[in-house]
Structures are given as C-alpha cells and as structure tokens.
Amino acid sequence: MVSTTPAGLKIQPRHMDFDFPNPLPRHWHSGDAFKSHLFDAMSVLFPDGERFFIDSVRNFREQITDPELLAQIRGFIGQEGHHSREHLVYSDRLRDLGYDVTRMENRAKKRIHYTQKKFSAKRQLAATAAMEHITAIMADELLRNDKQMKGAHPMMRQLWRWHALEETEHKAVAFDVYNQVGGNRKILHRAMRIGTFFFIKDTFLGLAHMLKEDGLLWNWRVWRDGLRWMWGKEGAFRPMIKTYKDFFKEDFHPWQHNNIELLYATRLEFDKAQEPAAA
C-alpha cells in the first residue's frame, strides 16, 4: 500500500547556533578515530550537497499548487540552509586540525557542477529524493538507538541529533515534489544506485584521509573495530539495509517507514513545546 506524508506535518527550521569546541577534539566520538572521522567525512559533504538539494527542489516549486506541499518546501529549504551553515563551521574546525577539507569539498563541488551541467532538472530532483532517503534512514537509526552516539562530545551529539530530527521531518519533500511533477521510478532507482556509490566513495576517501593524517590509516585494529561497529551483529548500519532496499519497491513512499512518534519525542529536545498530535 502506498503511504503519503502525514497530513498537517509541519516542517519548521530551528535556528540553532552551536558553540563548537575550539579546537574540536580530534576524536570527539568516544575517543574513537574511526567513529569520529566517519561522521566528520559525511559532514564535509553536507554544505554543498544541501545547496544542491535546495536548488533541485526550487527548480519545480512554481509547478506545485498544493499549499501544504508548498509550505513543506519552504520548511525544507529553511532547514537545509541552516544545516549547511552549521556544517560549514564544523568543516572550519576540521580544517584547523590540519585536515585537507578543501580537497574533500572540491571533489563534491566538481561532481555537483557536472550533474547540474549534464543532467536535466528532473534527474537532479531524482538524485535529491534518493539521497534524502539515505539521510532519512541514517537519521532514524541515530535517533532510535542512543548507543550510536554514546560517549560522543555533548555538543556534537546535539548537533547530529538536531540534524537527524530535521532530516526526518522533511524526508519526503523532494520525493513528493518528484511525484507531483511526474517523476519516473526507473530514473529514481538509477539515481539511488549512482548516488549511493558516490556517497560511499566520498565518505570513505574523507575517512581514509583523516585517519592517514592521524597516523592510523594502516592500523588494523582501527579498521577492525570500526567495521564491526558499522556492520557487526549489532552494527549501526545493519538495521538500515532493509529500509534502504525498500526504496526500490514500485509503491515506495518515505513515510511507509512511519516514525512520526519518534519525531515528536525528539522534538522535545529542541522545541519549547511539542506540536499537537494532529500537526
């Protein structure tokens, strides 16, 4: 059965102003280099990626007539803009530690520029819908299982939970826009395969670079423990496999993974009052 975005779901940007530690602890996640740099490598990709997401949705905003979806688009753009701002500060802290963040950023910028030059606006929107599914399932796991951020620096834990909350709120916006403008599922599925490949590649290259700078690239224990944390019996990424694959079902919609109660519970960490249950 096809699911849709919950009626009345409000997507509200939260104007956070995180007080990043300066200097940022090199291994801020439980003193673990692998965990810390996996998150770091993903973070470096976010500012340019999120600007691409905003542009791809904006390209079709004038074709949307549903006032509820238009309001959600505004919320999506606001949230992604704030994410980009905070992660740029994060990148500056990593740059201060001596990591070649600019090289990682340029790799992402080059690919985005190529995509915007060579592919149609609808294919760019398909790429956004696909990548939003990846961020959504990662966000769900982070919010659902406290152990994923156990031992992390308190401010960094808050940053990632805030980001995960808002990714959950707007997880279906690009997908709904894509459907509204007559998007093709085959193109969507192809975009997911390509997007997954480059997301894994760029994250791995960033992780490897930072481990190399720490003198840990060839430390087999770091890789053994890190891969076990990701893919072991209780690994952080194992629960995501099924929900990732659901994207390729012909009747898939992001809110088939209905975690609205988790969303409301997490809002209490960041909002003065929880929105009404019907919101």
C-alpha angles and dihedrals in degrees: 000000000000113000126202136204110286111266114258096012107164119214107200123178113228113216099223122176106191119203097223113204110252111237096027110227105256092226099029095159106081091311089291118136096199096050093043095049095044088060091040092053092050091047093056089058095052106077096056092035093053092049087053090051091051093049093047092054094042089057089070103032093104090057092058117092100170105105092206093054090045090055089049090050089055090050092047092052091047094049095046091048092054091046090054092051095051094044090052088059088047089053091051090055089052090048089053088057090059101259117141095242092156091063091051091047093049091053090056093043092052093052093046091049090051092049093050092047100044106031132065121253090251092055089050089052090049089053090052093049090050096048091046088059090054092050090045096055091045089049092051092053093047093051095041099050116047090192090073091073099028110140095013122138104274095237093047090049089053092048093053094044091050090050091047092050093054093043086056093049095052099031094119102040099094090039092052092047090050091053092046092056094048101263119188118236094215090057089046092052092047090050089054093052093049094042092050092052095052094041090055092043096050093043091050093049091050092047092048092049093053093046089050091052088051091051091245103105093106097037102119093197091059091054094041094052093040095051090045089053090051103039108010125115091285095023122156094237101042095083090055097063097082095042090048091053092049087073089075094059112109093232097042122142124172093237091061079087090064108194096151093130090053088050093053092046092051093048088068088070092059109021127069091227134010116251117247114280091250092056 
